[in-house]
Amino acid sequence: MSVNACAEIVRKSDPDRFLAAMAAPVPLRLHLFVLFALNIEAARAPWVTDEPPIAEIRLQWWRDAVAEIAAGKPARAHEVAAPLAEAMQATGWSPETLDQLIAARRWDIYREPFEDEAHFAEHLDHTAGHLMWLGCVAAGAAPALEPAARAVARAQGIAGWLQAVPDLEARGRVPLLDGRPDGVRALAEAGLAALAQAKGTDFGAAVPVIRTAWRAGPLLRLAKADPAAVAEGRLTTSEFSRRAGLIWRSALKRW
């Protein structure tokens, strides 16, 4: 399975997941590059145009591509589509889950805020949650691990979302239900609680996938201590801390 193009897409657009994937065993790494590349293609589709109908068409293209692969049709002519077809066959990825992963990006097309906490939670689960669990499936994870995997993904999703707040606001979106300091702090606490929920879980062969969320804890703790860092675009850690955290976890085979 040729995934060089997928790996390059991930390297350029999602460096954290790229680094984490590089620490995974080679067979799993290849599947992760394909999965993460698909996620990137879906995530950026709404932002390449200011015309909602065109953005909808771009997302639908990927939804149709997944449906066609699931139906046994040849993969479409795209550098990610052919490796995706092979990965779907090899891993047994659910077409329905992949479809929801892509469809969730429709929120980025429009300017309406989330309806309520349940709507926001669903968005995180259909993006970060689906991505994490599909990666775990590729690693052969047992279904019993899904709740814990999705809890880690929720923390990762919240941390990434808080980092994206300034950019989303600049693009005219309303990313937070409550952007005040107390609201940001509460959201960070919810992410930390999700991490605590998964603490002690033995993810087995799926540890390299769960490890893609290695930055969630430090970022959420920073947001909790300094909520203003979110609006001001300061929610980040040093490059040394970022890389050292991953190296340490990889060496100890922890997530």
Protein Blocks (a to p, Z undefined) as FASTA:
>chain_A
ZZklmmmmmmmmmmmlmmmmmmpcfklmmmmmmmmmmmmmmmmmmmmpcbfklmmmmmmm
mmmmmmmmmnopacdddfklmmmmmmmmmnopafklmmmmmmmmmmmmpmcdcfblmlmm
mmmmmmmmmmmmmmmmmnopafklmmmmmmmmmmmmmmmmmmmmmmmmmnopafbfblcf
klmmmmmmmmmmmmmmmgoiagkjmmmmmmmmmmmmmmmmmmmmmmmlmmnopaccdfkl
mmmmmmmmmmnopZZ
